[in-house]
């Protein structure tokens, strides 16, 4: 957690209990049975330093900055967009009054679709805080992103572009970095066309993530195989690595290993990413608690999985 | 005269087909050009342009001087032109076609007008049938008509003829229908020679915005739609328009919006050519805009203008700026709809025209209070039913579902393997089905029931698929579609 000692832990536990109570005593059934790695339980305040360079980078981006997100393979564009969304949501949770601008290029919309408000809502963001901007060409996307980054009212900008990595170079990225420094929001540029080329092009952006869809190792997969049934998918998960991290104010960089892939799970309730450990299976649909009020009354609200 | 007769008289005559569309377009562009004299310009088909110069003539040195100016400028562009000015449109129309009199001043007495009209031929009334009959009766001038009792004429030719005469004598008010509505608030600059440099034009626009904003402030309104018109010395006219998402009264913002529009035009549009000699900026639509109450507490509005639209002002400015360059229809906000079919459950509407509900007044509320959100109900619903670990809805939705080939063990079972965009995916985990039926009140057969599955393939990618049609019950065999990605 952090250096400040036990009082912060107690605060965290209190909040966890409050959250359980708020859910009607259902308990933390939702995540309680799944193993997670280190908890990064809430966004840090400015200035507090985490020990993990990866976390630190996520936080650093949160106070303004510009990151590039590149899919690892063709077909991972949606995963990369999901990761970008998770980062944006994290930033949004730090600035509750501001909005997110999502810039989607027509070509990207054709490839992986447009952001879907019901899905955003399911992931825990109020779609009312989102402004969707549709652009025709990469030039327009970059311009719109630069304008948005300069604005003070935006917590994060997610721009999805189909620009060729060769066309997106030092000059274009430098403009964005400077704009991000002037403004208050964080810029997340998804280079959808550069799949697999994360290490092969240069830009002025301080951070670059490479994201793939995650193959989570499930414990007990053989039990399902014996029963000839398919398990159900768990919470959204990605594999990410830091391809590039310029030494920022917190001195990231040296200890970021570009070859180290990290499995991440997104928790929409708290708007944060966690390290994923091998997942146990979520209970099959029939075995899950009935959440209708009648059933809860029947079980005194105590039934859990 | 028939073509054959004309050819017989002048064998070298060149014949050209009349291009009515091109003529109408030319007339429209002349009318647009004439808006430099007054905002109210109408087309008077087939060959006329009607200007309402009420209250505008003194800007050009009086009525006679204005007529000269119009005639000189149009003649300089190569048109054979006749001009006339009268207190009413019907009289002006008649003077310009049938009379050597050019100008019937606005302050003429009814007797003067009757004198002028008396010398016009009956054809000036614009009733061809009646004119022929009257000519046979020996009535050749409007004066002949005026000196006789009117009732018999009305009995013979219908009441229309008296209305025409009244219009000609400017006794009845006859409106013109202008090509563009006149802006309620406008500012204008004229120059002796044309401005050709874009910097000068932008500086002029900035000055005009300041003028316009002062005008708007005096009336307590803000502009929702701005229109700028540029009149080039050679007669071409350019228009640009910019919409705003809230009443705007800040000259700097106004200037920057117009600059964005100019920048987009630059590729193909604002050809400065010989330069623009008249620039006009008008507020086409305005809304009430009261100055904000300043408080001692933390200010929730830093600019000088109240945010009636309710956005944080910076965000509203950003929306305007993006909309000015990309088009207002490309800057969207998402609104929930009462529909279960996924693609209809959300409407994306232009952010600039978005309905302002109670929810949009939240900028000053304490943080965390989501009382007004349109999405609140469903946000809470998610909490209560969200026991599933996988999200219920995908993050990305295709604009239209893409057909795929899928293999399932049972007709209503999950897909085991599917081919999407020529790549084969093996399903490793799935959840579903979630059945979404079309509204029963729609015509059966148009929409079919969908079974949605969330499927994860061996590489961890997640897809939102659906199977359309319930086998035999709905007729056609089931088809599979890809609808979204997680």
Interface residues (C-beta under 8 A of the other chain):
Chain A: X23 X29 X30 X34 X75 X76 X78 X79 X81 X82 X85 X96 X97 X98 X99 X101 X109 X112 X113 X114 X115 X116 X117 X118 X119 X120 X121 X122 X123 X126 X127 X128 X130 X131 X132 X133 X134 X135 X136 X140 X143 X144 X147 X148 X151 X152 X153 X154 X212 X213 X214 X215 X216 X230 X231 X232 X233 X234 X235 X236 X237 X239 X268 X282 X285 X288 X289 X291
Chain B: X312 X313 X314 X315 X317 X318 X319 X321 X322 X325 X326 X330 X331 X332 X333 X334 X336 X342 X345 X346 X348 X351 X359 X363 X367 X368 X370 X373 X374 X375 X378 X379 X382 X383 X384 X385 X386 X387 X388 X389 X390 X391 X392 X393 X394 X395 X396 X397 X398 X399 X414 X423 X427 X428 X429 X430 X431 X454 X455 X456 X458 X459 X460 X461 X462 X484 X485 X486
